[in-house]
């Protein structure tokens, strides 16, 4: 006797599933497009693709790879977003650098100050707190 196949999701759920899957494929396509454009010498278009990859799904490996391309080109990037992308990818030292640099320069009235402080706390928690320093290297 054959085991029953898993049930298909209801038809009304399919658009959500397609969008959810696309949300994680699009950054990969954007990262790869950016790499191809950079190889062809079209850096402005490549940068646009890499920035889109980081904005669409920052918790993906493609967003991290796109971030690396942007950072390697010394381009400005929101430090809180940079810290989050690094944190999710497990790049703790760059995450600490991004968060601590942000915290040093943030104004007390900056609405993202709490987000940056919480991100720095998450990095320290994941690293065990004692193995890293918030001071930029």
C-alpha atoms as one frame of an Amber mdcrd trajectory, in Angstrom:
protein
   0.000   0.000   0.000   1.362   3.414  -1.000   1.554   6.110   1.658  -0.716
   9.056   1.109   0.849  12.060  -0.574   0.869  15.249   1.470  -2.234  17.302
   0.802  -1.991  20.155  -1.657  -2.476  23.600  -0.142  -5.816  25.219  -0.840
  -5.931  27.095  -4.126  -6.393  30.443  -2.352  -2.984  29.924  -0.653  -1.015
  29.437  -3.868  -0.404  33.151  -4.588   1.033  33.554  -1.073   3.281  30.525
  -1.534   4.487  31.766  -4.904   5.233  35.223  -3.507   6.958  33.745  -0.457
   9.174  31.568  -2.630   9.873  34.451  -5.008  10.912  36.681  -2.101  13.884
  34.406  -1.513  14.715  33.798  -5.169  14.650  37.459  -6.228  17.647  38.522
  -4.102  19.696  35.709  -5.600  18.760  36.792  -9.103  19.524  40.420  -8.245
  22.892  39.519  -6.726  23.825  37.469  -9.795  22.608  40.211 -12.129  24.705
  42.733 -10.224  27.757  40.511 -10.532  27.213  40.122 -14.271  26.689  43.856
 -14.717  29.852  44.629 -12.745  31.795  42.158 -14.879  30.498  43.965 -17.964
  31.694  47.282 -16.539  28.284  48.692 -15.635  28.923  49.458 -11.964  25.960
  51.841 -11.456  23.484  49.180 -12.606  25.294  46.521 -10.560  25.094  48.669
  -7.443  21.377  49.191  -8.023  20.837  45.415  -8.224  22.904  44.737  -5.092
  21.060  47.389  -3.106  17.744  45.875  -4.218  18.932  42.415  -3.122  19.726
  43.708   0.369  16.410  45.554   0.642  14.120  42.776  -0.613  15.193  39.998
   1.727  17.967  41.041   4.102  17.917  37.678   5.899  19.256  35.767   2.878
  22.756  34.735   1.875  22.313  36.630  -1.387  21.693  39.838   0.548  24.904
  39.216   2.480  26.882  38.609  -0.721  25.413  41.786  -2.208  26.343  43.683
   0.944  29.925  42.437   0.656  30.079  43.793  -2.898  28.812  47.185  -1.735
  31.150  47.347   1.260  34.138  46.288  -0.852  33.407  49.277  -3.080  33.349
  51.591  -0.029  29.747  52.603  -0.707  27.547  54.098   1.974  25.131  51.630
   3.505  22.784  52.020   6.441  24.770  50.757   9.426  21.795  49.220  11.219
  20.791  47.300   8.091  24.424  46.288   7.576  24.644  45.032  11.142  21.438
  43.022  10.736  22.539  41.385   7.489  25.935  40.518   8.981  24.303  39.185
  12.157  21.904  36.928  10.268  24.764  35.533   8.191  26.922  34.906  11.258
  29.526  37.545  10.396  29.678  38.766  13.978  32.754  41.004  13.888  31.435
  43.054  10.921  28.036  43.210  12.645  29.652  44.522  15.808  31.573  47.093
  13.788  28.406  48.278  12.029  26.318  48.502  15.185  29.027  50.133  17.300
  29.821  52.691  14.589  26.127  53.508  14.367  25.752  53.806  18.143  28.754
  56.119  18.409  27.325  58.535  15.862  23.569  58.247  16.482  21.704  61.148
  17.984  19.628  60.403  21.082  16.493  61.379  19.162  17.238  58.943  16.294
  14.269  56.549  16.084  16.541  53.668  15.034  18.777  54.015  18.102  16.893
  51.272  19.951  17.050  48.995  16.934  20.816  49.461  16.703  21.285  48.875
  20.429  19.132  45.750  20.299  21.121  44.479  17.305  24.386  45.028  19.163
  22.933  43.115  22.101  21.908  40.220  19.866  25.436  39.997  18.449  26.973
  39.974  21.916  24.458  37.355  23.056  25.205  35.082  20.096  28.946  35.455
  20.685  28.707  34.687  24.359  29.350  38.308  25.309  32.912  37.866  26.485
  34.647  36.933  23.256  33.985  40.171  21.405  34.221  43.860  22.016  31.906
  46.613  20.837  34.920  48.794  20.123  35.562  49.036  16.372  38.674  47.159
  15.265
